[in-house]
Amino acid sequence: MTGGYALLVADLIGVAVFAASGASAAVAKRLDLFGVAFVGFAAALGGGILRDLVIGAVPPLAFADWRYAITAVTASVAVFWLHPALHRVRRTVLVLDAAGLGLFTVTGTLKALEAGLPAVGACLVGMLTAIGGGLTRDLLTGEIPAVLQREIYAVVALCGAVLVAVLYRFGQAHLLPLAAAAVAITGLRILALYRRWSAPVAAP
């Protein structure tokens, strides 16, 4: 599997995962089929659109490559019809969101690096790519975005982006190391949720 093809596959998996996360949140809010598909689409592709605009890849892949839109809509519709089988929807959303965070952190950072951005800029783009979908989903479903709450969310994405930049710097940006990085980011996010780690907040 070539690096470009592996990156495409990882990107599409991330799209499907974030679409399922967005669709699950929309189902929990009792939105109709169009609403579920729209929230899933926005959650899946919002971060990628922002990434492509920042690195000058226009039009964004979400619009230029039909596979992205089809993947997002298909995953969203599947969640709409299969949601009775998805027990504990809230937990499902959190796990899917963590997986999407890991995948999009890796692909976003790597694309930024390959576009010629310096490491610091690429890490910021990777973080924005990862949190953009969840931010869009939460806003559309009337929730306070996770990235703005006490939960460790954006920090996990930023740490993961730094890890990807280090792998890239030392020539280890291959399928297995990048997959391991995505799993590590996902695991860290789930662990933060389980342990209820939080960032400090201002005293009242």
N, C-alpha and C positions, 0 to 999 in steps of 0.2 A: 504494500500500500504506500503510495507516494505521500510526501508531506502535505501537498496541496489537497489531495483527496481526503486524507485523514482529517485535515482541518475542516473541510466541508462537512464530513460526516459528523464530527464533533459539534460543529455549529448547528447542524440540523437537529441533532439530538437535544442540544440546548434549547432550540426553538420549540421542539415538541414538549419538553419538560416544563418550560415556562408557560407555554400555552395551556398545558394541563393544570398548572398551578393557578393561572388566571381564570380558567374556566371553572375550576373547583370553587374558587372564591365567589365567582358570579353565580354559580348554582346555589351556594349557601345563602346568597342574597335574594334568591328566587327570581333572577332575571330570566327573560324568555330566551329562545334559541338564538335570535340575532344578538341579544345582549351578551350571552355567554360567548358566542363566537367573536364578537367585537372585543370584549375584555381579554379573551385568550389571545387574539391577534395582537392587541396593543401590548400586553404583558410580554409576549414572546419576542416582538420585534422592536419595541421602543428603545431598548438599550443598544441594539445593533444599528438602528438608524442614527442615533446620536454618535456612535463610534465612527460610522462611515462619513458623516458630515464633518467630524473633527479632523479625520485623516485625509479628507478631500476625495473620498471614493464616492463620486456621484455619477448617476443616481444611486442611492443606497441599495444594497443587495435585496432588501425587503421588497423593493419594487422592480429591480432589474432582473432578478432570478425568481422565476415562478415557483421554484421548489420551496422557497422560504414561506411564501404566503399559503401555499397548499398544505404544507406541513403544519403550520400554525392552526389553520381552520380545521383540518382533519382531526388533529388532536383535541381541539376544543369541542367539536361536535361529538367526538367519541366520548368525552367526559360527560357531556350533556345527556347522552343516551344511557351511559353505563353508571351514572352516579349512584343509583340505588345499591349497586354492588360495592361502592366505595364507603366502607365504614369509617366513622370518625373523620368526617370531611376536614375539620380543622387540622387534625394531625397530618392528613394527606397533603394538604396545602403546604404545611411547613416543611415536610420532607421533600416534596417536589421543588419547592422554592430553594431549599438548600442545595439540591442537585443542580438546579439551573444556575445558581450563584457560582458553583464550582466550575461548571462547563463554560459559562460566559466570561468568567474572569480569565480563564486560560486562553480562550480563542480571541477575546478582545485585546488582551495584552500582546499576544503573539502577532496579531494583525497590525497592531500599532508599531511594534518593533520592526516588522517586515516592511512597513511603509516608510521607515527611516526616522521615526521619532526617537529622541534620546530616551534613556531608560526611565528617567523620572516622569516624563510626559507619557510614555507608554503605560506605566503603572497607573497613572491617573485615568487614562482612557480605559484601561482594563477594569478598573473599579467602577467607572461610570457605566460601562457596558453591562456589568454584572448587576448593578443596583437599579438601572434604568427601568427594567421590566417590572420588578417588584414595586418600585415607586409608582409607576403608571397604574398597575393593577390596584394598589391600595387607594389611590386617588379616585379611580373610577368606581370603586365599590364602597366609597365613603368611610374608609378606615384611615387612621393616622399612619402614614408610611413607616414601615419598620425601621428604615434608615434614620428616621428622626426621633425614634424612641430610645430607651435605655439599652435595648438589646444589642449585643455585638453583631453587627451586620456588615456595614461598610468597612469596618476595620478588618474583618475576616477577608473581604475581597481585596483590600489593599495589601494585606500580608501575602495573599496568594499571588497577586500580581508581581510582587517583589520576588517571590520564589520563581515564577516563570521567567522574569528578567534575568535572574541569576543563571537558570538553566540555559537560556539563550546565549548569555555572555560566554559560557564555557562550552558551547557547542553541543549541549545535551537536549535541545528542543526536539526530541523525537517522540514517537507515539507513546511508548511505555512511560517515559519520565513525565510527559505532559498528562497522561491519563492518571498517573499516580498523584500528580499535583492537584488535579480536579477532585480526586477522591479525598485527598487530604483537606482541601478547602471545604468540601461537603461535610466531611466528618467533624471538622472544627466547628462549623456552624451548628450542626446537630448537637454536638457536645455543649456548646455555649447555651443552647436552648435547654438542654437537659439539666445542666448545672446552674442555669439562670444567671450566667455571667452578664454583667451590665457595665456600661461606661458610666463614669461619675456624672452627676447632675448638680446644678447650682443649688446652694442652700436656700431655703425659703426666706 
